[in-house]
Amino acid sequence: MRVAVVIGHSNKDEGARNKNYEMSEFRFNQQLAHDIDHNFYEHNMVDEIRIVYRETNYQDLPIQINGLNPDLIVSLHCNDFNEEVNGCEMLYYHKSKNEDGKKIAQIFQNKIVKLFDNKDRGIKPKTSEDRGGYLLRYTNAPCIIAEPFFIDNDEEYLKARELFDSGELTAAYCECIDDALKYLKGRVMRDINLEIEVLQKPPIEMKIVWGTAKHNGIEMEISQGVASTNLHFIIGDKHYAVDAADIATKLFEMQEGIDNGAS
């Protein structure tokens, strides 16, 4: 499977920043993205990481990402507000197919918030009109936006820097990506097994019963299958399937059979 790791913002628009340590959201996550790419093989030697830089404007970013045909998208960001607020949160599209976005966001939230030991701001559903929602809505694969800390908060930034320098932050992201891929592979296999189970089930016989009749004390049921032009006659322990075009001849034969059986 292929994972698109998207570096939030760009060289021209570096996003949130910490003015005291002269670090921007874009530059921090650029380092993190490349470190994830270089170390992912230690956790998963099968699947592929592709780093994504925003090439043009934000509106074209989903098209750029979809062109890579990824199976999972992780967009790396940081929050900012008033230099005091702290916490970790993950964003996902509120109508994500099979709730994949929601479940993957929870996988990341559980591990990353534990690593930072900051305020658990939870996973947050977003519509296409919300901030960040455009990317979540218009990418094809399950997509989350990771906001693990507030970069304008000195204490939070220094903790993030420490975790990055020690390799713990990269390792946590690699583990989350690997766990998310395992979830997606498992869900695909469950869907396949369900389809196989449905296909292996014997077809349900559906019929319309037109009525019953008696002849010489023998009861006869007349019915028609919903997907067939045949009429079905059950007379005692005998079953007759009669095409509508041949019904007159068959009825005559059946009448003879009834008469002979009654004599």
N, C-alpha and C positions, 0 to 999 in steps of 0.2 A: 504494500500500500504506500501511498505518497502523502506526505504531510507538508503543507505550505506554512512556513513560519514567517509571518508578515511583520516587518519592522514598522511600528507606528510612526506616522508623520514622514518628514523628508528633510533633506539638507536645506531646502528653502523655508520650510515650516517645521521647526524642530519641536513643536508642542510645548508641554509643560517644562518648567526648569527650576533648578535650585540656584538662586542668585549668589548665595554665600560660597558655594563650592563650584560654581560655574559649570554645572552639568545639566544637559537637556534630556528630555524624554527620548528623543530620537537617538542621541549618541549613546546613552546607557543601553538601550535595547538593541542597538546595532551590535555592540560588543556581546550582549547576551545571545542574540540570534546566532552569531558565528560560533560562539562557544558551544551552543546546543548542537549545531551542525557537526562540529569537530568531535564531540564526545558521545553522540547518540549511539554509535556502533557498540559502545560498551554495554548498552542496555538492550539493543535490538540490532542484529546484524542483517536483517532481512528487509526491513522497510526503509524508505527513503525520505530524507529531509530536503526541502527546496526553500531557500531563503528568497523572500520577495521584498523588493524595494518599490515604492510607489514611483512609477515611471512618468505619469502625467498628472492629471487632476484626480481628486478623490472620487468623483462620479464614475471614472473609468476603471477604478481599482478592482471592482468585482469582475469585470470583463477580463482584466489582466490575470487575475487569480484563476478564474474558471478556465482560462486557456491552458493552464498547467494540468488540468484534470485531477486535482487532489482528492483524497478521500477524507481529509481532515484539515481544518484551517485554524491556526492559533495566531491571533494578532496580539503582539506585545505592546503594552502601553504602561503608563503610570498616571496616577491621579495628581491633582493639585487643587488647593482651595485657599486657605488663609494662613499657611505655614504652621498650623497647629493641629488640624484634623488628621487622623491617621486611620489605617484600616486596609483590609484586603477584600476585593470583590471581583466576581466574574460575570460577564454579560453574555446573554444568549438570545436568539430570536424566539419570540413568544409562541410562534407557530412552527417551531422546528419539527421536521418530519420524524415520526416515531419518538418524539421528545429526545432525540439524540443530543441536540444542543444543550438541553437542560441537564441531562445525565452526565455529559462530558464536563460541563461547567462545574458540577458538583465534585467530580473526580479531582479537578484542578484546585478548587477551593479548599477541599479537605486537607490536601497536602501542603499547599503554599501558605495558608493561614497558620498552620501548625509550625511551619518553618520560621515565619516572621514573628510569630507570637504577638500579633497586633490585633486590632479590633476586627472581629468577624462581621463584615458588612453583607455577607451572604452572596447568593447568586441572584441575578436580576434579569427578568425578562424584558426585552425591548421590542418596540414596534419599529417599523421602517421610518417613522417620523421622529423617533427619539435620537438623542445624540449617540452616535455609533451604530444606530439601527440600520442605516442604509447598507453597510457592509454585511451585517448579519442577514439581512433580508435577501440580498441579490447575489450572494454566492451560492453555488449549487451544493457544495459539501457541508456537513455539519461544521459550524463555525463558532468560536468563542472569542471574546476580547478579554484579555487578562489585565487587571488593574491591581497588582499585588500590594502597592504602597503609594503614599503621597510624597512625590519627589521634592516638593517645596518645603516639607517638614524635615529639618536638619537631622533629627533623631532617626526618622524613618529612612532617609537617604543613606545615612552612615551605616545603618543596619543592612540595607540592601547592598551597599558597597562591600561590606565585610562578608556577606553571604556569597557574593559573586567572586570575590578574591579567593575565598576558601574552596570554591567549586561546589558548594552546597546548593546554591540557587540553580546552577546549570543542571546538576544531578536531579534536583526535584522536578524541574521542567521535563527532563528526559524521561523520568519515571512516569510522570503524568501523561505524556504523549504516548508512551508504550502502553500504559493502562487503558487509555482511551481507544487505542487501536485494538487492543484485546477485546474491549467491550464491543466495538463495531464488528469485528470478525465474528464474535459470538452471536451477535444479533443477526448477522447475515446468515449464519449457519442455522439458527433457530427458524428464521423465515423459510429457508430452503427445506428444512425437515418438515415444517408445517405444510408446505406445498406438496411435498412427497406424500405425507400422511393423507392429505385430502384426495390426491390422485389415486391412492391405493384403496380408498374406501369404495365398497361396492355401490353402484348407482342406486339411488332411491327410486323405486318404481312408483310413478304417479299415474293415476287414472281417473277418469270421469265415469261414474256409474250412472248409466242411463235409466236403468230400472230392472225389475225382476218380473218373472212370469212363471206360471205353472202349466204343464201339459201332461195329462194322464198321471197327475200326482208327482211329477218330477219338476223341481224348481230350477229355473234358468235365470242367470244373471247376465245382463248385457252391459258392457263397459267399453271405454275407448281410452287408450294411452294418450297423454297430452302431446306427445311428440310423434304420433303415428296416425295414419289414416285408417288403420285397421280397427274393426270392431271385434271385441272379444266376447265369446259366449261360453259361459261355464254351465254345463248341464250335468248334474250329478258329479261324477268324478272325471268327466271329459272336458277338455278345453279346446275351443275352436277359435282361430284368428282369421278373420275374413276381411279382405279388402273391399272397400265400398263399391268398387266397380264390379265385383264378383258376388255381391251379396245375395242376389236372387237365386243363382245356381247353388250356392253353399247352403242357403236356408232350406232348399228342397232336399239336399243330401242329409242335412241335419234332421229334418222331419222324418225322413225314411229311417234314420238311425234310431230316433225316439220311438217310432211305431214298432220297429222290429224288436227293440228292447222291451217294449211293454207287452208284446204278444207271447 
